[in-house]
Amino acid sequence: MPSTSDPALHRKGLLITAIGGLALSFDIPLIRSAGGDVWSMVAVRNISVFVMAVVLWACLNFVLHRRTVLVPGRIGLLIGLCYGINGLTFMLAVFNTTTANVVFILAFTSMFAAILSWIFLGERPGNATLLTMAAMVAGVLLIVHDGLSSGNLFGDAMAACSALLLATSLTLSRRSGADMGFVPLVAAVLSGVMALFFLPPGGLSIAEPVYILLNGLVLLPLAFWCLATGPRYLSAPEVGMFYLVETVLAPIWVWIVFAETPTTQTLIGGSILILALLAHSLWQMRSKARVVRKSEAAEFPCAG
């Protein structure tokens, strides 16, 4: 398991994952802009990601002469399976509930990652993290209750499954310490090929394929690679928190383009999630700063 004590490596991890979170925030707006049958969208979106992964891998290995492994070992296969299933559950969530519900529930990824890291990596969450988790549970329950009353429970459940699968992938990546940047890109082919068997009778049905191709060939490979690389430099819960970028921005993009306004209950639940995570992040930064100051004071005590 890699160390996160090096400030330079930590800053590098923060930059990489921030880029990934920003790129990911355009995923749902581009899916909605493309407009089409859910299985057609899953097939084109995810197979496009896989094609771009193979192209990038070939460039690195044969053009730049950098030996890069697509899927590192058995743990890489397990992580790939999680990402592959997530590709399906995420799309089912997008097509069966509102954008706000999807991204707010996905914000729970960081808390799932904290629980899994505690169980499997022995990284026990602090009291502040446990309090944040309790607040987030309350926020998610509000959103899910709203989904139940509006008939979106299935979509909300799929979003929750995606959050758990992402947290599992991040935790396993953190444990291995290997370069998993290509794993989610390659794993996308699993749900993409599966979707081909459920296409409508007329074949692919997508109104504006350019949007889904832009998503699958450019933005998603960038987002997936950055977020899968993050655990080499950051803890799994820290990487999970960068999914908050999508939580904040995706509903804004959708509101601007499609005028899809979240319900009051969803906004309240989402606000609880965001405020809880923001407070937790600020507390963690202050705690780390105190530790650094104490360490420096112990190493260079004042004279006399």
C-alpha positions in Angstrom: 0.0 0.0 0.0 1.6 3.3 -1.1 2.3 6.1 1.4 0.5 9.4 1.2 2.9 11.3 3.5 5.0 12.9 0.7 3.5 16.3 0.2 4.6 16.5 -3.5 3.0 13.1 -4.3 -0.1 14.2 -2.4 -0.4 17.4 -4.4 0.1 15.4 -7.6 -2.7 13.0 -6.6 -5.0 16.0 -5.8 -4.4 17.5 -9.2 -4.9 14.2 -11.1 -8.1 13.4 -9.3 -9.5 16.9 -9.6 -9.1 16.8 -13.4 -10.8 13.4 -13.4 -13.8 14.8 -11.3 -14.2 17.8 -13.6 -14.2 15.6 -16.8 -16.7 13.2 -15.2 -19.1 16.0 -14.5 -19.9 16.2 -18.2 -20.9 12.5 -18.5 -24.6 12.7 -17.7 -25.2 16.0 -19.7 -23.6 14.4 -22.7 -25.7 11.2 -22.3 -28.9 13.3 -22.1 -27.8 15.4 -25.1 -27.3 12.3 -27.2 -30.8 11.1 -26.6 -31.5 7.5 -27.3 -32.4 4.0 -26.1 -30.6 3.0 -22.9 -29.0 -0.1 -24.3 -27.8 1.7 -27.4 -26.2 4.4 -25.2 -24.5 1.8 -23.0 -23.1 -0.1 -26.0 -21.8 2.9 -27.9 -20.5 4.8 -24.8 -18.7 1.9 -23.2 -17.3 0.3 -26.3 -16.0 3.7 -27.3 -14.1 3.9 -24.0 -12.6 0.5 -24.6 -11.5 1.4 -28.1 -9.8 4.5 -26.9 -8.1 2.5 -24.1 -6.6 0.1 -26.7 -5.4 3.0 -28.9 -3.8 4.7 -25.9 -2.2 1.5 -24.7 -0.8 0.8 -28.2 0.7 4.3 -28.4 2.4 3.9 -25.0 3.8 0.5 -25.7 4.7 0.6 -29.4 5.2 4.3 -30.2 6.6 5.7 -27.0 8.2 2.3 -25.9 6.7 2.4 -22.4 5.7 -1.0 -21.1 2.3 -0.6 -19.7 0.0 -3.4 -18.4 -3.7 -3.1 -19.2 -4.9 -5.2 -16.3 -2.3 -5.9 -13.5 -2.8 -9.4 -12.1 -5.8 -11.0 -10.5 -6.6 -8.0 -8.3 -6.8 -6.0 -11.6 -9.3 -8.4 -12.9 -11.4 -8.1 -9.8 -11.2 -4.3 -10.0 -12.1 -4.5 -13.7 -15.2 -6.6 -12.8 -16.4 -3.9 -10.4 -15.9 -1.2 -12.9 -17.6 -3.2 -15.6 -20.7 -3.8 -13.5 -20.7 -0.2 -12.5 -20.9 0.8 -16.1 -24.2 -0.9 -16.3 -25.7 0.2 -13.0 -24.7 3.8 -13.6 -26.5 4.0 -17.0 -29.6 2.3 -15.5 -29.6 4.9 -12.8 -29.3 7.8 -15.3 -32.3 6.5 -17.3 -34.5 5.7 -14.3 -34.1 8.7 -11.9 -33.1 12.4 -12.0 -29.6 13.6 -12.5 -29.6 15.2 -9.1 -30.5 11.9 -7.4 -27.8 10.0 -9.3 -24.9 12.4 -8.5 -26.0 13.1 -4.9 -26.2 9.3 -4.1 -22.9 8.8 -5.9 -21.4 11.3 -3.5 -21.7 8.5 -0.9 -18.8 6.8 -2.7 -16.3 8.4 -0.3 -18.1 7.1 2.8 -18.4 3.6 1.4 -14.6 3.8 0.6 -14.0 4.8 4.3 -15.9 1.8 5.6 -14.2 -0.6 3.2 -10.8 0.8 4.0 -11.5 0.4 7.7 -12.6 -3.3 7.2 -10.0 -4.4 4.7 -7.0 -2.1 5.0 -7.2 -1.3 8.7 -7.5 2.4 8.1 -9.9 3.3 10.8 -12.0 6.4 10.2 -11.6 9.1 12.8 -14.5 10.4 14.8 -15.0 13.3 12.4 -15.4 10.8 9.5 -17.9 8.7 11.5 -20.0 11.8 12.2 -19.8 12.8 8.5 -21.0 9.3 7.6 -24.0 9.6 9.9 -25.0 13.0 8.3 -24.6 11.5 4.8 -26.8 8.6 5.6 -29.5 11.0 6.6 -29.1 13.0 3.4 -29.2 9.8 1.2 -32.3 8.6 3.1 -34.1 11.8 2.2 -33.2 11.4 -1.5 -34.2 7.8 -1.6 -37.5 8.5 0.2 -38.1 11.2 -2.4 -37.3 8.6 -5.1 -39.7 6.2 -3.6 -42.6 8.7 -3.6 -41.9 9.7 -7.2 -41.4 6.2 -8.5 -37.6 6.5 -9.0 -36.6 3.9 -6.4 -35.1 1.5 -9.0 -32.9 4.3 -10.4 -31.8 5.4 -6.9 -30.9 1.8 -6.0 -28.8 1.5 -9.1 -27.0 4.7 -8.2 -26.3 3.3 -4.7 -24.9 0.1 -6.3 -22.6 2.3 -8.4 -21.4 4.1 -5.4 -20.6 0.8 -3.6 -18.9 -0.6 -6.7 -16.7 2.5 -7.2 -15.7 2.5 -3.5 -14.8 -1.2 -3.8 -12.7 -0.5 -6.9 -10.9 2.5 -5.1 -10.2 0.4 -2.0 -8.8 -2.5 -4.0 -6.6 -0.1 -6.0 -5.3 1.5 -2.9 -4.5 -1.9 -1.4 -2.6 -3.1 -4.5 -0.6 0.1 -5.1 -0.3 -0.9 -8.8 -1.1 1.3 -11.8 -4.8 0.7 -12.4 -5.2 3.6 -14.8 -6.3 1.4 -17.8 -8.5 -1.0 -15.8 -11.8 1.0 -15.8 -11.2 1.8 -19.5 -10.8 -1.8 -20.5 -13.6 -3.0 -18.1 -16.1 -0.8 -19.9 -16.3 -3.4 -22.7 -18.1 -5.8 -20.4 -21.3 -3.8 -20.1 -20.9 -2.5 -23.6 -20.9 -6.0 -25.2 -23.7 -7.1 -22.8 -25.8 -4.2 -24.0 -25.5 -5.4 -27.6 -27.8 -8.3 -26.8 -30.6 -6.0 -25.6 -30.7 -3.5 -28.5 -34.1 -2.6 -29.9 -35.3 -4.4 -33.1 -34.0 -1.7 -35.4 -30.5 -1.7 -34.0 -28.7 1.3 -32.4 -31.1 4.1 -31.6 -29.3 7.4 -30.8 -30.5 10.8 -31.9 -27.2 12.7 -31.7 -24.4 10.1 -31.6 -21.7 12.8 -31.7 -22.3 13.6 -28.1 -22.0 10.0 -26.9 -18.9 9.5 -29.0 -17.3 12.7 -27.6 -18.1 11.3 -24.1 -16.8 7.8 -24.8 -13.7 8.7 -26.8 -12.4 11.7 -24.9 -13.9 12.7 -21.6 -14.6 9.4 -20.0 -11.1 7.9 -20.7 -9.6 11.0 -19.2 -11.9 10.9 -16.2 -11.6 7.1 -15.5 -7.8 7.2 -15.9 -7.3 10.1 -13.5 -9.7 8.7 -10.9 -8.2 5.2 -11.1 -4.7 6.6 -10.8 -5.5 8.7 -7.8 -5.3 5.9 -5.2 -1.6 5.6 -5.9 -1.1 8.9 -4.2 -4.2 9.4 -2.0 -6.3 7.3 0.3 -9.5 5.7 -1.1 -11.8 8.1 0.8 -9.9 11.1 -0.5 -10.2 10.0 -4.1 -13.9 9.2 -3.5 -14.5 12.8 -2.4 -13.4 14.0 -5.8 -16.6 12.5 -7.2 -18.2 15.5 -5.3 -17.1 17.6 -8.3 -19.6 15.7 -10.4 -22.1 16.0 -7.6 -21.9 19.8 -7.6 -21.5 20.5 -11.3 -23.6 17.8 -13.2 -27.0 19.1 -11.9 -25.9 22.6 -12.8 -25.0 21.6 -16.4 -28.3 19.7 -16.7 -30.3 22.5 -15.2 -28.7 25.0 -17.7 -29.2 22.8 -20.8 -32.4 20.8 -20.0 -34.1 23.0 -17.2 -34.3 19.8 -15.1 -35.0 21.2 -11.6 -34.4 18.9 -8.6 -37.2 18.5 -6.0 -37.0 20.4 -2.7 -36.4 17.1 -0.8 -33.6 16.1 -3.1 -32.0 19.6 -2.8 -32.2 19.3 1.0 -30.7 15.8 1.0 -28.0 16.8 -1.5 -27.2 19.9 0.5 -26.7 17.8 3.7 -24.3 15.5 1.7 -22.3 18.4 0.3 -22.0 20.3 3.5 -21.1 17.2 5.5 -18.3 16.3 3.0 -17.1 19.9 2.8 -16.9 20.2 6.6 -15.1 16.8 6.8 -12.6 17.9 4.1 -11.8 21.1 5.9 -11.4 19.3 9.2 -9.0 16.8 7.6 -6.9 19.6 6.1 -6.7 21.3 9.5 -5.8 18.1 11.2 -3.0 17.3 8.7 -1.7 20.8 9.0 -1.5 20.4 12.9 0.4 17.1 12.5 2.9 18.7 10.1 3.5 21.6 12.5 4.0 19.3 15.4 6.4 17.1 13.4 8.4 20.2 12.3 8.5 21.5 15.9 9.8 18.1 17.1 12.5 17.9 14.4 13.7 21.5 14.7 13.0 22.6 18.3 13.6 26.3 19.1 16.9 27.1 20.6 17.2 28.1 24.2 
